Amino acid sequence: MNVNVQLPPPATGDADKASAAALRLLALEAEVRQQASEQALWFHLVNSVRDLVPYGQAMAWRRSRRGGAFQLRAISGLPVADRHTPLARALQAWLAEQDRAARLGALWPVELPVLAHDPKQTALDDFPLRHALWLPLSDRPGAVSAGVLFLRNAPFEPREQALLKRLGDTYGHAWRVFAPHRRWYERLPLTRKTLAVAVALLVGAAFVPVRLSVMAPVEVIADQPYILTAPINGVIKRVLVAPNTPVQASQPLVQFEDIQPRNEMVLAQQQLAVAEARDNRTSAAAFKDPEAAHEMAIAAAEHDLARVSYDYAVEVLQRTLVRSPIEGLAVYSDRRDWEGRSVMVGEEILQVADPARVTYRIDLSTGNAIELAQGNPVSIYLESAPLGGLKAHLQSVSYTPHTTSAGLTSYTVIALPEDGAPPRIGARGTARVYGDYAPLAFQLLRRPIAVVRQYVGI
């Protein structure tokens, strides 16, 4: 950036002085570009400018944050600046007052005032160097975040002010290289007034009534499906329908291994034939042989027992092929989970459901439970349509929790869908269950408070 500074024309006798000043100015600018750190730049600024413009003392100041007060960073002649000395505190208070009056945005020559009425400013009143020149440094256009206060006994001449303004542009450009990039919150105008307004808004927002809500996993399940259970003890040979396919009434669904039931049926059939033949023979011999008449009742009982065994074997063989009693949709996981698997009587194999009648099963964790009532609204966000929330209302909540497959203890919440096309059975997603109204602060701090209470034990 080229900065054109018009210096007052020197007198004829001052030509050599002007040339020496220009050379010294160029040398200082070259030294500025060689500084390796921000602190080294401040030290060079307050100590090396004395060769070009005489002064008694120089102090470098910088804001700690945007809109904050200027804090002392370097003092000429000292390796470390102590910002807690009475003079530093007095100058900081005086600069803060001038900053509120918007006087620190440009080069400003000023004579330090005498503040005898303020006992805190006695250090400033006793300071011998009364003439000051404020040189602002900006880290971005229109914003003054640092500056240097030059102090001496005599006022600063216009020519000296022009030289310092030129140096201020050079040092400001160099400082922008070293100045750290401030985070967004450091750029906020944090004053007492803005902080008070922010606190008031936060307190007011904390008491805004909102509806308590919790998130929980949800699955679309069938409403009142027909549960197909194993009719016999055996091994499933084949599942005759694919998952989530329509089935008709009396359509075969599951085929069990029938070798043993078939052999038992054939054996029972042979035993029935033997018992029937013996019963017929005993009945015919009873007319001539009194002893055969005594055995006729036993033969008849054995015949009846053999018939019952045969009928049972036939029924078991028939049950090896399981049919659907109703029309609907076959709902189960996968054929490979069932084919070749041994099952017991009453064990659930699949469901036959009406795809138009569905409900939502929500596993609400016990640690995240809130007070719920029948009819509370529920929003459903399925993985297949995460942006399209489905509306539902709560139907029931289980009285006791259960342990899920993931090992979590949860309550089972059933929600009924409202108007709209029913989702696919088996779809999963996330549900937001709404409870009663409570302050916003309670909604935000409910979980942390519960964790602290569990940890502390109160």
C-alpha positions in Angstrom: 0.0 0.0 0.0 1.5 3.3 -1.1 0.9 6.2 1.4 1.6 9.7 0.2 2.4 12.0 3.0 2.9 15.7 2.2 5.5 17.2 4.5 5.7 20.9 5.0 8.5 22.3 2.8 11.7 22.6 4.8 13.6 25.9 5.1 16.7 26.3 3.1 18.9 25.9 6.2 17.0 22.8 7.2 17.6 20.9 3.9 20.3 18.6 5.4 18.0 17.9 8.4 15.2 16.9 6.1 17.4 14.6 4.1 18.7 12.9 7.2 15.1 12.5 8.5 14.0 11.0 5.3 16.9 8.5 5.3 16.2 7.6 8.9 12.5 7.1 8.0 13.5 4.7 5.3 15.8 2.9 7.6 13.1 2.5 10.3 10.7 1.1 7.7 13.3 -1.5 6.7 13.8 -2.4 10.4 10.1 -2.8 10.8 9.9 -5.4 8.1 12.6 -7.4 9.8 10.7 -7.8 13.2 10.0 -11.5 13.9 7.1 -11.3 16.4 4.4 -9.0 17.6 6.2 -8.3 20.9 9.4 -7.4 19.1 7.4 -5.0 16.9 5.9 -3.2 20.0 9.4 -3.0 21.5 10.9 -1.5 18.3 8.0 1.0 18.0 8.4 2.5 21.5 12.2 2.6 21.5 13.4 3.2 17.9 11.2 6.1 16.8 13.1 8.4 19.2 15.9 8.8 16.6 13.4 10.3 14.2 11.1 12.2 16.5 12.4 13.1 20.0 10.1 12.2 23.0 10.4 11.5 26.6 8.4 8.2 26.8 6.3 6.1 24.5 3.6 3.6 25.5 2.0 1.0 23.2 -1.6 0.1 23.9 -3.9 -2.6 22.5 -7.4 -3.7 23.0 -7.9 -7.2 24.5 -11.0 -7.7 22.4 -13.3 -5.7 20.1 -14.9 -2.9 22.0 -12.8 -3.5 25.0 -10.5 -1.2 26.9 -6.9 -0.4 25.8 -4.3 -2.3 27.8 -0.6 -1.5 28.1 1.7 -3.7 26.0 5.1 -2.0 26.0 6.9 1.0 27.5 10.0 2.6 26.1 13.2 1.9 28.1 11.7 -1.1 29.9 11.8 -4.8 28.9 8.4 -5.6 30.5 5.4 -3.3 30.8 3.6 -3.4 34.2 0.0 -2.4 33.6 -0.8 -2.3 37.3 1.3 0.8 38.2 -0.6 3.9 39.2 0.5 5.8 36.1 -0.6 3.0 33.8 -3.9 2.7 35.5 -4.5 6.5 35.3 -3.5 6.6 31.6 -5.8 3.6 30.9 -8.7 5.3 32.6 -8.0 8.5 30.6 -7.8 6.6 27.3 -11.0 4.8 28.1 -12.7 8.2 28.6 -11.3 9.5 25.3 -12.3 6.3 23.5 -15.9 6.8 24.6 -15.7 10.3 23.2 -14.4 8.9 19.9 -11.2 10.9 19.9 -8.8 8.0 19.4 -9.6 7.2 15.8 -7.1 9.6 14.3 -3.7 11.2 15.0 -4.4 13.4 18.1 -2.0 15.9 19.8 -3.2 16.8 23.2 -2.0 18.2 26.5 -2.7 15.9 29.5 -5.3 17.4 31.8 -5.0 18.1 35.5 -7.6 16.1 37.4 -7.2 17.3 40.9 -10.8 16.5 41.8 -10.2 12.8 41.1 -8.0 11.2 43.8 -7.5 8.2 41.5 -5.7 10.3 38.9 -3.0 11.8 41.2 -0.4 9.8 39.3 -1.4 11.5 36.1 -1.3 14.9 37.7 2.2 14.4 39.0 3.5 13.1 35.7 6.1 15.7 34.3 5.6 15.0 30.6 2.4 16.9 29.8 2.3 17.0 26.0 1.1 13.8 24.3 0.5 12.6 20.8 -1.9 9.6 20.2 -0.9 7.5 17.1 -3.7 5.0 16.2 -3.0 1.6 14.6 -5.8 -0.3 12.9 -6.0 -4.0 12.2 -8.8 -3.5 9.6 -10.4 -0.4 7.9 -12.3 1.8 10.2 -11.3 0.0 13.4 -8.6 1.1 15.8 -7.5 -1.7 18.0 -4.1 -0.4 19.1 -2.1 2.8 19.4 1.0 4.5 20.8 1.0 7.4 23.2 4.1 9.6 22.8 4.9 11.9 25.7 7.3 14.8 26.1 7.6 18.3 27.6 7.1 20.3 24.4 4.2 20.1 21.9 4.7 18.0 18.7 5.3 20.1 15.6 3.3 19.5 12.4 6.3 18.1 10.6 6.8 15.6 13.4 3.2 14.7 13.4 3.4 13.9 9.6 6.4 11.7 10.2 4.7 9.8 13.0 1.6 9.4 10.8 3.7 7.8 8.1 5.4 5.5 10.6 2.0 4.6 12.1 0.8 3.4 8.7 4.0 1.3 8.4 3.7 -0.2 11.9 0.0 -0.8 11.4 0.6 -2.7 8.3 3.2 -4.8 10.0 1.0 -5.4 13.0 -1.8 -6.8 10.9 0.6 -9.6 9.9 1.3 -10.6 13.5 -2.2 -9.9 14.9 -4.0 -13.2 15.5 -7.3 -13.7 13.7 -10.0 -13.2 16.3 -12.8 -15.6 16.7 -16.3 -14.4 16.0 -17.3 -14.0 19.6 -14.2 -11.9 20.3 -15.5 -9.4 17.7 -18.8 -8.9 19.4 -19.3 -5.5 21.1 -19.3 -6.9 24.6 -20.2 -4.0 26.9 -22.0 -3.9 30.2 -25.1 -2.8 28.5 -25.1 -5.5 25.8 -24.2 -8.1 28.5 -27.1 -7.0 30.6 -29.5 -7.1 27.7 -28.2 -10.6 26.7 -28.6 -11.9 30.3 -32.2 -10.4 30.4 -33.0 -12.1 27.1 -31.6 -15.4 28.3 -33.5 -15.3 31.6 -36.7 -14.4 29.8 -36.2 -17.1 27.2 -35.6 -19.7 30.0 -39.2 -19.2 31.2 -40.8 -19.5 27.8 -43.2 -22.5 27.9 -42.3 -25.2 25.5 -43.6 -28.7 25.1 -41.3 -31.4 26.6 -40.2 -33.9 23.9 -37.8 -36.8 23.7 -36.3 -38.7 20.8 -36.5 -42.5 20.5 -36.1 -45.2 17.9 -39.3 -46.3 16.2 -40.4 -49.2 14.0 -43.5 -49.6 11.9 -45.4 -52.8 13.0 -48.6 -54.4 11.9 -51.8 -53.6 13.8 -53.4 -56.8 15.1 -51.7 -59.3 12.7 -52.3 -63.0 12.6 -49.3 -64.6 14.3 -48.3 -67.9 12.7 -46.8 -70.2 15.3 -45.3 -73.7 15.0 -48.1 -76.3 15.2 -45.7 -79.2 15.9 -42.2 -79.8 17.2 -40.0 -80.2 14.2 -37.6 -78.7 11.7 -38.7 -76.2 9.1 -37.9 -77.5 5.6 -38.9 -74.5 3.6 -40.7 -71.1 3.9 -42.8 -71.0 0.8 -43.3 -67.3 0.5 -40.8 -64.4 0.4 -40.8 -61.7 3.1 -43.2 -58.9 2.7 -45.2 -60.6 -0.1 -49.0 -60.8 -0.4 -50.6 -64.1 0.4 -54.1 -65.4 -0.1 -56.3 -67.3 2.4 -55.4 -71.1 2.5 -52.1 -70.5 0.7 -49.2 -72.7 2.0 -46.7 -70.7 3.9 -44.3 -73.1 5.7 -43.3 -76.7 5.0 -41.9 -78.8 7.9 -39.7 -81.9 7.5 -42.3 -84.8 7.2 -40.2 -87.9 7.2 -40.8 -88.8 10.8 -44.5 -87.8 10.9 -45.1 -89.7 7.7 -43.4 -92.9 9.0 -45.3 -92.6 12.3 -48.5 -92.3 10.3 -47.7 -95.4 8.3 -46.8 -97.3 11.5 -50.1 -96.2 13.1 -52.0 -97.3 10.0 -50.5 -100.8 10.3 -51.2 -101.0 14.0 -54.8 -99.9 13.3 -55.1 -102.7 10.7 -53.8 -105.3 13.1 -56.0 -104.1 15.9 -59.0 -104.1 13.6 -58.3 -107.6 12.4 -57.9 -108.8 16.0 -61.2 -107.1 17.0 -63.1 -108.8 14.1 -61.6 -112.2 14.9 -62.5 -111.9 18.6 -66.0 -110.8 17.8 -66.6 -113.8 15.4 -65.1 -116.3 17.9 -67.2 -115.0 20.8 -70.3 -116.8 19.5 -68.6 -120.3 20.0 -65.9 -119.7 22.5 -66.8 -118.3 25.9 -63.2 -117.4 26.5 -63.1 -115.3 23.4 -66.2 -113.5 24.6 -64.1 -112.3 27.6 -61.4 -110.9 25.3 -63.8 -109.1 23.0 -63.8 -105.9 25.2 -60.0 -105.8 25.3 -59.8 -106.2 21.5 -62.4 -103.4 21.0 -60.4 -101.1 23.3 -57.2 -101.8 21.5 -58.9 -101.1 18.2 -60.2 -97.8 19.4 -56.7 -96.8 20.8 -55.1 -97.7 17.5 -57.6 -95.5 15.6 -56.9 -92.6 17.9 -53.2 -93.0 17.4 -53.7 -93.2 13.6 -55.9 -90.1 13.6 -53.3 -88.2 15.6 -50.5 -89.3 13.3 -52.6 -88.1 10.3 -53.2 -84.8 11.9 -49.5 -84.3 12.7 -48.6 -85.1 9.1 -51.2 -82.6 7.8 -49.7 -79.9 10.1 -46.4 -80.2 8.5 -47.8 -77.9 5.8 -48.9 -74.7 7.4 -51.4 -72.5 5.4 -52.5 -68.9 5.9 -55.9 -68.6 7.4 -56.4 -65.0 6.2 -55.4 -62.7 3.3 -52.6 -60.3 4.0 -48.8 -59.7 3.9 -46.3 -62.2 5.0 -44.0 -60.4 7.5 -40.8 -62.0 8.7 -37.1 -61.4 8.6 -35.4 -63.8 6.1 -35.8 -67.4 4.9 -32.3 -68.3 5.9 -33.2 -67.5 9.5 -35.8 -70.2 9.5 -35.1 -73.0 7.0 -33.3 -75.9 8.7 -34.2 -74.5 12.1 -35.7 -76.6 14.9 -38.8 -75.0 16.5 -41.1 -75.9 19.4 -44.9 -75.8 19.4 -46.1 -72.2 19.8 -42.9 -70.6 18.6 -43.7 -67.6 16.4 -42.5 -68.0 12.8 -44.1 -65.1 10.9 -47.0 -62.8 10.8 -49.8 -62.3 8.2 -50.8 -58.6 8.4 -53.0 -56.1 6.7 -50.6 -53.6 5.1 -53.2 -50.8 5.5 -53.4 -51.3 9.3 -50.1 -50.3 10.9 -48.9 -48.8 14.2 -45.6 -47.3 15.5 -43.7 -49.1 18.2 -41.4 -46.7 20.0 -38.7 -47.9 22.4 -38.5 -45.1 25.0 -35.4 -45.5 27.2 -36.1 -45.4 30.9 -33.4 -42.8 31.4 -35.1 -40.5 28.9 -38.7 -41.1 29.9 -41.1 -38.2 30.6 -44.8 -38.0 31.7 -46.9 -39.1 28.7 -50.7 -39.2 28.3 -52.9 -40.9 25.8 -53.5 -38.7 22.7 -50.2 -36.8 23.0 -48.8 -35.9 19.5 -45.9 -37.9 18.0 -43.8 -36.9 15.0 -42.3 -39.8 13.0 -39.1 -39.4 10.9 -38.5 -42.6 9.0 -35.1 -43.4 7.5 -36.7 -43.7 4.1 -38.1 -40.2 4.3 -36.1 -38.3 7.0 -37.4 -34.8 5.9 -41.0 -35.8 5.8 -42.4 -36.0 9.3 -45.4 -38.2 9.7 -48.0 -37.3 12.3 -49.3 -39.7 14.9 -50.8 -39.8 18.4 -49.9 -41.8 21.4 -52.1 -44.8 22.2 -50.5 -46.6 25.1 -47.3 -46.9 27.2 -46.2 -50.1 28.8 -46.4 -50.2 32.6 -43.1 -52.0 33.1 -39.9 -51.7 30.9 -38.3 -54.4 28.9 -34.8 -55.1 27.7 -34.2 -54.6 24.0 -31.9 -56.6 21.7 -29.3 -53.8 22.2 -29.3 -54.4 26.0 -31.2 -51.1 26.8 -34.1 -50.9 29.3 -37.0 -49.3 27.5 -40.7 -48.7 27.8 -42.8 -49.8 24.8 -44.8 -46.9 23.4 -47.5 -47.5 20.8 -48.6 -44.7 18.5 -51.4 -44.7 15.9 -50.8 -43.0 12.6 -53.1 -40.2 11.5 -54.3 -39.3 8.0 -52.1 -40.2 5.1 -50.7 -43.2 3.3 -49.5 -45.9 5.7 -45.8 -46.5 5.7 -44.2 -49.9 4.9 -44.3 -52.4 7.6 -40.8 -52.9 9.0 -39.6 -49.4 8.3 -37.5 -47.8 11.0 -36.5 -44.3 12.0 -36.8 -41.8 14.9 -39.8 -40.6 16.7 -40.2 -37.4 18.7 -42.7 -37.9 21.5 -44.3 -34.8 23.1 -45.3 -34.5 26.7 -46.6 -31.6 28.9 -45.6 -28.0 28.7 -42.6 -26.8 30.8 -40.1 -23.9 30.9 -37.4 -23.9 28.2 -34.8 -24.1 30.9 -36.2 -27.3 32.3 -36.2 -28.8 28.8 -32.6 -28.0 28.2 -31.4 -28.9 31.7 -33.5 -31.9 32.4 -31.0 -34.5 31.3 -27.9 -32.8 32.9 -29.9 -32.5 36.2 -30.8 -36.2 36.1 -27.2 -37.2 35.5 -26.0 -35.1 38.3 -28.6 -36.4 40.7 -27.7 -40.0 39.8 -24.0 -39.3 40.3 -24.4 -37.3 43.5 -27.3 -39.4 44.9 -29.7 -36.7 45.9 
